[in-house]
Amino acid sequence: MGPPDRQRSHATQPPSSAAIVELRRVGKRYMDVVAVDDISFTIAPGEFVTLLGPSGSGKTTLLNLIVGTTTPSSGSVFIGGRDASRGRGPGYPGPPAQIPACGFPAPGSC
């Protein structure tokens, strides 16, 4: 028998207090297509993160899951320690971030 924290599932552990973004076993399916499969990671405040991968590997889907424009089929997304997996809802601090379809965040750049 391992330590008590090892016995709890990922889904029942409280979010990391140091994380600004935390994904736990997140998956996204579109019918029979698996776009994101069992992804877990944590982003701490001030960290710089990049997503690299070939076309169709799930990078955009992952970003959409983080910003809240789509909901995961499985797992949990925590933003600032709050569960944002099923939408931001009332009382959530501010609107979700938006990424323009062209990929450039500067106004008028699309």
MODELLER restraints for C-alpha pairs under 7 A, 6 or more apart:
rsr = mdl.restraints
at = mdl.atoms
rsr.add(forms.Gaussian(group=physical.xy_distance, feature=features.Distance(at['CA:10:A'], at['CA:24:A']), mean=6.64, stdev=0.5))
rsr.add(forms.Gaussian(group=physical.xy_distance, feature=features.Distance(at['CA:15:A'], at['CA:78:A']), mean=6.90, stdev=0.5))
rsr.add(forms.Gaussian(group=physical.xy_distance, feature=features.Distance(at['CA:15:A'], at['CA:81:A']), mean=5.50, stdev=0.5))
rsr.add(forms.Gaussian(group=physical.xy_distance, feature=features.Distance(at['CA:16:A'], at['CA:81:A']), mean=6.70, stdev=0.5))
rsr.add(forms.Gaussian(group=physical.xy_distance, feature=features.Distance(at['CA:17:A'], at['CA:81:A']), mean=6.22, stdev=0.5))
rsr.add(forms.Gaussian(group=physical.xy_distance, feature=features.Distance(at['CA:18:A'], at['CA:44:A']), mean=5.96, stdev=0.5))
rsr.add(forms.Gaussian(group=physical.xy_distance, feature=features.Distance(at['CA:19:A'], at['CA:42:A']), mean=6.06, stdev=0.5))
rsr.add(forms.Gaussian(group=physical.xy_distance, feature=features.Distance(at['CA:19:A'], at['CA:43:A']), mean=5.58, stdev=0.5))
rsr.add(forms.Gaussian(group=physical.xy_distance, feature=features.Distance(at['CA:19:A'], at['CA:44:A']), mean=4.45, stdev=0.5))
rsr.add(forms.Gaussian(group=physical.xy_distance, feature=features.Distance(at['CA:19:A'], at['CA:45:A']), mean=6.56, stdev=0.5))
rsr.add(forms.Gaussian(group=physical.xy_distance, feature=features.Distance(at['CA:19:A'], at['CA:80:A']), mean=6.58, stdev=0.5))
rsr.add(forms.Gaussian(group=physical.xy_distance, feature=features.Distance(at['CA:19:A'], at['CA:81:A']), mean=6.88, stdev=0.5))
rsr.add(forms.Gaussian(group=physical.xy_distance, feature=features.Distance(at['CA:20:A'], at['CA:43:A']), mean=5.90, stdev=0.5))
rsr.add(forms.Gaussian(group=physical.xy_distance, feature=features.Distance(at['CA:20:A'], at['CA:44:A']), mean=5.38, stdev=0.5))
rsr.add(forms.Gaussian(group=physical.xy_distance, feature=features.Distance(at['CA:20:A'], at['CA:45:A']), mean=5.61, stdev=0.5))
rsr.add(forms.Gaussian(group=physical.xy_distance, feature=features.Distance(at['CA:20:A'], at['CA:79:A']), mean=5.70, stdev=0.5))
rsr.add(forms.Gaussian(group=physical.xy_distance, feature=features.Distance(at['CA:20:A'], at['CA:80:A']), mean=4.50, stdev=0.5))
rsr.add(forms.Gaussian(group=physical.xy_distance, feature=features.Distance(at['CA:20:A'], at['CA:81:A']), mean=6.81, stdev=0.5))
rsr.add(forms.Gaussian(group=physical.xy_distance, feature=features.Distance(at['CA:21:A'], at['CA:42:A']), mean=5.82, stdev=0.5))
rsr.add(forms.Gaussian(group=physical.xy_distance, feature=features.Distance(at['CA:21:A'], at['CA:43:A']), mean=5.06, stdev=0.5))
rsr.add(forms.Gaussian(group=physical.xy_distance, feature=features.Distance(at['CA:21:A'], at['CA:44:A']), mean=6.97, stdev=0.5))
rsr.add(forms.Gaussian(group=physical.xy_distance, feature=features.Distance(at['CA:21:A'], at['CA:78:A']), mean=5.75, stdev=0.5))
rsr.add(forms.Gaussian(group=physical.xy_distance, feature=features.Distance(at['CA:21:A'], at['CA:79:A']), mean=4.79, stdev=0.5))
rsr.add(forms.Gaussian(group=physical.xy_distance, feature=features.Distance(at['CA:21:A'], at['CA:80:A']), mean=6.23, stdev=0.5))
rsr.add(forms.Gaussian(group=physical.xy_distance, feature=features.Distance(at['CA:22:A'], at['CA:41:A']), mean=5.85, stdev=0.5))
rsr.add(forms.Gaussian(group=physical.xy_distance, feature=features.Distance(at['CA:22:A'], at['CA:42:A']), mean=4.35, stdev=0.5))
rsr.add(forms.Gaussian(group=physical.xy_distance, feature=features.Distance(at['CA:22:A'], at['CA:43:A']), mean=6.24, stdev=0.5))
rsr.add(forms.Gaussian(group=physical.xy_distance, feature=features.Distance(at['CA:22:A'], at['CA:77:A']), mean=5.90, stdev=0.5))
rsr.add(forms.Gaussian(group=physical.xy_distance, feature=features.Distance(at['CA:22:A'], at['CA:78:A']), mean=5.01, stdev=0.5))
rsr.add(forms.Gaussian(group=physical.xy_distance, feature=features.Distance(at['CA:22:A'], at['CA:79:A']), mean=6.60, stdev=0.5))
rsr.add(forms.Gaussian(group=physical.xy_distance, feature=features.Distance(at['CA:23:A'], at['CA:39:A']), mean=6.84, stdev=0.5))
rsr.add(forms.Gaussian(group=physical.xy_distance, feature=features.Distance(at['CA:23:A'], at['CA:40:A']), mean=4.88, stdev=0.5))
rsr.add(forms.Gaussian(group=physical.xy_distance, feature=features.Distance(at['CA:23:A'], at['CA:41:A']), mean=5.32, stdev=0.5))
rsr.add(forms.Gaussian(group=physical.xy_distance, feature=features.Distance(at['CA:23:A'], at['CA:42:A']), mean=6.39, stdev=0.5))
rsr.add(forms.Gaussian(group=physical.xy_distance, feature=features.Distance(at['CA:23:A'], at['CA:76:A']), mean=5.90, stdev=0.5))
rsr.add(forms.Gaussian(group=physical.xy_distance, feature=features.Distance(at['CA:23:A'], at['CA:77:A']), mean=4.68, stdev=0.5))
rsr.add(forms.Gaussian(group=physical.xy_distance, feature=features.Distance(at['CA:23:A'], at['CA:78:A']), mean=6.33, stdev=0.5))
rsr.add(forms.Gaussian(group=physical.xy_distance, feature=features.Distance(at['CA:24:A'], at['CA:39:A']), mean=6.56, stdev=0.5))
rsr.add(forms.Gaussian(group=physical.xy_distance, feature=features.Distance(at['CA:24:A'], at['CA:40:A']), mean=4.47, stdev=0.5))
rsr.add(forms.Gaussian(group=physical.xy_distance, feature=features.Distance(at['CA:24:A'], at['CA:41:A']), mean=6.77, stdev=0.5))
rsr.add(forms.Gaussian(group=physical.xy_distance, feature=features.Distance(at['CA:24:A'], at['CA:75:A']), mean=5.54, stdev=0.5))
rsr.add(forms.Gaussian(group=physical.xy_distance, feature=features.Distance(at['CA:24:A'], at['CA:76:A']), mean=5.20, stdev=0.5))
rsr.add(forms.Gaussian(group=physical.xy_distance, feature=features.Distance(at['CA:24:A'], at['CA:77:A']), mean=6.49, stdev=0.5))
rsr.add(forms.Gaussian(group=physical.xy_distance, feature=features.Distance(at['CA:25:A'], at['CA:38:A']), mean=4.34, stdev=0.5))
rsr.add(forms.Gaussian(group=physical.xy_distance, feature=features.Distance(at['CA:25:A'], at['CA:39:A']), mean=4.90, stdev=0.5))
rsr.add(forms.Gaussian(group=physical.xy_distance, feature=features.Distance(at['CA:25:A'], at['CA:40:A']), mean=5.00, stdev=0.5))
rsr.add(forms.Gaussian(group=physical.xy_distance, feature=features.Distance(at['CA:25:A'], at['CA:75:A']), mean=4.73, stdev=0.5))
rsr.add(forms.Gaussian(group=physical.xy_distance, feature=features.Distance(at['CA:25:A'], at['CA:76:A']), mean=6.83, stdev=0.5))
rsr.add(forms.Gaussian(group=physical.xy_distance, feature=features.Distance(at['CA:26:A'], at['CA:37:A']), mean=6.67, stdev=0.5))
rsr.add(forms.Gaussian(group=physical.xy_distance, feature=features.Distance(at['CA:26:A'], at['CA:38:A']), mean=4.97, stdev=0.5))
rsr.add(forms.Gaussian(group=physical.xy_distance, feature=features.Distance(at['CA:26:A'], at['CA:39:A']), mean=4.98, stdev=0.5))
rsr.add(forms.Gaussian(group=physical.xy_distance, feature=features.Distance(at['CA:26:A'], at['CA:40:A']), mean=6.48, stdev=0.5))
rsr.add(forms.Gaussian(group=physical.xy_distance, feature=features.Distance(at['CA:26:A'], at['CA:72:A']), mean=6.34, stdev=0.5))
rsr.add(forms.Gaussian(group=physical.xy_distance, feature=features.Distance(at['CA:26:A'], at['CA:74:A']), mean=5.42, stdev=0.5))
rsr.add(forms.Gaussian(group=physical.xy_distance, feature=features.Distance(at['CA:26:A'], at['CA:75:A']), mean=4.09, stdev=0.5))
rsr.add(forms.Gaussian(group=physical.xy_distance, feature=features.Distance(at['CA:26:A'], at['CA:76:A']), mean=5.90, stdev=0.5))
rsr.add(forms.Gaussian(group=physical.xy_distance, feature=features.Distance(at['CA:27:A'], at['CA:36:A']), mean=4.84, stdev=0.5))
rsr.add(forms.Gaussian(group=physical.xy_distance, feature=features.Distance(at['CA:27:A'], at['CA:37:A']), mean=4.54, stdev=0.5))
rsr.add(forms.Gaussian(group=physical.xy_distance, feature=features.Distance(at['CA:27:A'], at['CA:38:A']), mean=5.12, stdev=0.5))
rsr.add(forms.Gaussian(group=physical.xy_distance, feature=features.Distance(at['CA:27:A'], at['CA:39:A']), mean=6.63, stdev=0.5))
rsr.add(forms.Gaussian(group=physical.xy_distance, feature=features.Distance(at['CA:27:A'], at['CA:72:A']), mean=5.77, stdev=0.5))
rsr.add(forms.Gaussian(group=physical.xy_distance, feature=features.Distance(at['CA:27:A'], at['CA:73:A']), mean=5.55, stdev=0.5))
rsr.add(forms.Gaussian(group=physical.xy_distance, feature=features.Distance(at['CA:27:A'], at['CA:74:A']), mean=4.94, stdev=0.5))
rsr.add(forms.Gaussian(group=physical.xy_distance, feature=features.Distance(at['CA:27:A'], at['CA:75:A']), mean=6.27, stdev=0.5))
rsr.add(forms.Gaussian(group=physical.xy_distance, feature=features.Distance(at['CA:28:A'], at['CA:34:A']), mean=6.23, stdev=0.5))
rsr.add(forms.Gaussian(group=physical.xy_distance, feature=features.Distance(at['CA:28:A'], at['CA:35:A']), mean=5.55, stdev=0.5))
rsr.add(forms.Gaussian(group=physical.xy_distance, feature=features.Distance(at['CA:28:A'], at['CA:36:A']), mean=4.94, stdev=0.5))
rsr.add(forms.Gaussian(group=physical.xy_distance, feature=features.Distance(at['CA:28:A'], at['CA:37:A']), mean=6.64, stdev=0.5))
rsr.add(forms.Gaussian(group=physical.xy_distance, feature=features.Distance(at['CA:28:A'], at['CA:72:A']), mean=5.09, stdev=0.5))
rsr.add(forms.Gaussian(group=physical.xy_distance, feature=features.Distance(at['CA:28:A'], at['CA:73:A']), mean=4.73, stdev=0.5))
rsr.add(forms.Gaussian(group=physical.xy_distance, feature=features.Distance(at['CA:28:A'], at['CA:74:A']), mean=6.69, stdev=0.5))
rsr.add(forms.Gaussian(group=physical.xy_distance, feature=features.Distance(at['CA:29:A'], at['CA:35:A']), mean=5.66, stdev=0.5))
rsr.add(forms.Gaussian(group=physical.xy_distance, feature=features.Distance(at['CA:29:A'], at['CA:73:A']), mean=6.14, stdev=0.5))
rsr.add(forms.Gaussian(group=physical.xy_distance, feature=features.Distance(at['CA:35:A'], at['CA:58:A']), mean=5.25, stdev=0.5))
rsr.add(forms.Gaussian(group=physical.xy_distance, feature=features.Distance(at['CA:35:A'], at['CA:61:A']), mean=6.87, stdev=0.5))
rsr.add(forms.Gaussian(group=physical.xy_distance, feature=features.Distance(at['CA:36:A'], at['CA:58:A']), mean=5.65, stdev=0.5))
rsr.add(forms.Gaussian(group=physical.xy_distance, feature=features.Distance(at['CA:36:A'], at['CA:62:A']), mean=6.95, stdev=0.5))
rsr.add(forms.Gaussian(group=physical.xy_distance, feature=features.Distance(at['CA:51:A'], at['CA:59:A']), mean=6.36, stdev=0.5))
rsr.add(forms.Gaussian(group=physical.xy_distance, feature=features.Distance(at['CA:64:A'], at['CA:70:A']), mean=5.69, stdev=0.5))
rsr.add(forms.Gaussian(group=physical.xy_distance, feature=features.Distance(at['CA:65:A'], at['CA:71:A']), mean=5.89, stdev=0.5))
rsr.add(forms.Gaussian(group=physical.xy_distance, feature=features.Distance(at['CA:65:A'], at['CA:72:A']), mean=6.43, stdev=0.5))
rsr.add(forms.Gaussian(group=physical.xy_distance, feature=features.Distance(at['CA:66:A'], at['CA:77:A']), mean=6.80, stdev=0.5))
rsr.add(forms.Gaussian(group=physical.xy_distance, feature=features.Distance(at['CA:67:A'], at['CA:96:A']), mean=5.52, stdev=0.5))
rsr.add(forms.Gaussian(group=physical.xy_distance, feature=features.Distance(at['CA:67:A'], at['CA:97:A']), mean=5.42, stdev=0.5))
rsr.add(forms.Gaussian(group=physical.xy_distance, feature=features.Distance(at['CA:67:A'], at['CA:98:A']), mean=6.78, stdev=0.5))
rsr.add(forms.Gaussian(group=physical.xy_distance, feature=features.Distance(at['CA:68:A'], at['CA:87:A']), mean=6.17, stdev=0.5))
rsr.add(forms.Gaussian(group=physical.xy_distance, feature=features.Distance(at['CA:68:A'], at['CA:96:A']), mean=6.17, stdev=0.5))
rsr.add(forms.Gaussian(group=physical.xy_distance, feature=features.Distance(at['CA:71:A'], at['CA:85:A']), mean=6.05, stdev=0.5))
rsr.add(forms.Gaussian(group=physical.xy_distance, feature=features.Distance(at['CA:71:A'], at['CA:86:A']), mean=5.80, stdev=0.5))
rsr.add(forms.Gaussian(group=physical.xy_distance, feature=features.Distance(at['CA:71:A'], at['CA:87:A']), mean=6.78, stdev=0.5))
rsr.add(forms.Gaussian(group=physical.xy_distance, feature=features.Distance(at['CA:72:A'], at['CA:85:A']), mean=6.49, stdev=0.5))
rsr.add(forms.Gaussian(group=physical.xy_distance, feature=features.Distance(at['CA:76:A'], at['CA:83:A']), mean=6.89, stdev=0.5))
rsr.add(forms.Gaussian(group=physical.xy_distance, feature=features.Distance(at['CA:76:A'], at['CA:85:A']), mean=5.18, stdev=0.5))
rsr.add(forms.Gaussian(group=physical.xy_distance, feature=features.Distance(at['CA:77:A'], at['CA:83:A']), mean=5.93, stdev=0.5))
rsr.add(forms.Gaussian(group=physical.xy_distance, feature=features.Distance(at['CA:77:A'], at['CA:84:A']), mean=5.51, stdev=0.5))
rsr.add(forms.Gaussian(group=physical.xy_distance, feature=features.Distance(at['CA:77:A'], at['CA:85:A']), mean=4.80, stdev=0.5))
rsr.add(forms.Gaussian(group=physical.xy_distance, feature=features.Distance(at['CA:78:A'], at['CA:84:A']), mean=5.44, stdev=0.5))
rsr.add(forms.Gaussian(group=physical.xy_distance, feature=features.Distance(at['CA:78:A'], at['CA:85:A']), mean=6.97, stdev=0.5))
rsr.add(forms.Gaussian(group=physical.xy_distance, feature=features.Distance(at['CA:99:A'], at['CA:105:A']), mean=6.45, stdev=0.5))
rsr.add(forms.Gaussian(group=physical.xy_distance, feature=features.Distance(at['CA:102:A'], at['CA:110:A']), mean=5.55, stdev=0.5))
rsr.add(forms.Gaussian(group=physical.xy_distance, feature=features.Distance(at['CA:104:A'], at['CA:110:A']), mean=6.78, stdev=0.5))
